[in-house]
Amino acid sequence: MSDIVFSSKNGSCPRYKNYFIHDHYDGHIDGRDMYSYALFKDGQIERKRFKTFKEADDYIKSIVGVSPYYDDWIQADDYNPGTNDERLKAAIIGGIIYRIWKDTNTVEIKQPDIQITSFYPKYRDCLEDAKKIVAEEEKQFSIFDYYVPDPEEHNTSSRKRR
């Protein structure tokens, strides 16, 4: 558990691999801003590449269908609504992020993030439980849990070279 370190860059949520601790503003209570914290896991991202931009756009239209949000696509760089860039077409519809990268005609569909724990009133409590949960998840999928014999050490060849 000591090797699991949640760290943040440039004011973003503390992150370890695809897990992050998200804060939620609870309000101004007793003269202080109060927050609560929970562990989340990144949502799955599906990527598909198409030959043309029109094919990618038609694919998104077939998934979304007729939606009032479809015309409100954001032209932005790396899905930052503050910048206007012709390389990206993106929208959030029903919590799912749809992106079309015009340079590569690639469609990205990102599912919503998954909340793993409930919200904790203290960051330290959330961090402790987050490390335990992540350690358990990492342990389940660790390739080092399995014993692989060393071929040099366990050579059982009965023949001797002459």
C-alpha positions, 0 to 999 in steps of 0.5 A: 500500500505504501507504493500507491501515491495519489498525486495531482498536477496543476491543480487537478484531482489527485490521481493514481493510474486510472483512479482519482479522488474527486472533491465535491463542494458542500457549501460555506458552513461555519465560516469555511468552505466545506468539501467532501471527497470520493474515489472514482475510476476513469470511464471506458474509452472506445476509439474507432478510426474511419477513412473520412470525417463524414463517415465518423460524423455519420457514425456518431449521428447513428449512435446519438440519433436525433438530438437537440444537443447534436447541433451544439457541438463544441469546436475545441482543442482537447475539449477545452470550451475556452478555445476554438480549434478546427481539429476537434468536434465534441459534445457531452450528451447524457454524461457521455463525451463524444469526440471526433478528431478531424486530423485522424478521423478518429471517434472517441466515446468516453463513458462517465466516470465510475464512483467507487466510494461514497463521499467522505467528509475528510480527505484523509479518510477517503485517501486511506480507503482509496489506497486500500481499495486500489491495492486490492484491485491491483493485487487481483490483476498483478502478473507477479502473483504467479510463480514462473520457474526459472529455466536455468534453475529448474533444468531437469534434463537427465542427459549429460553433455560429453 
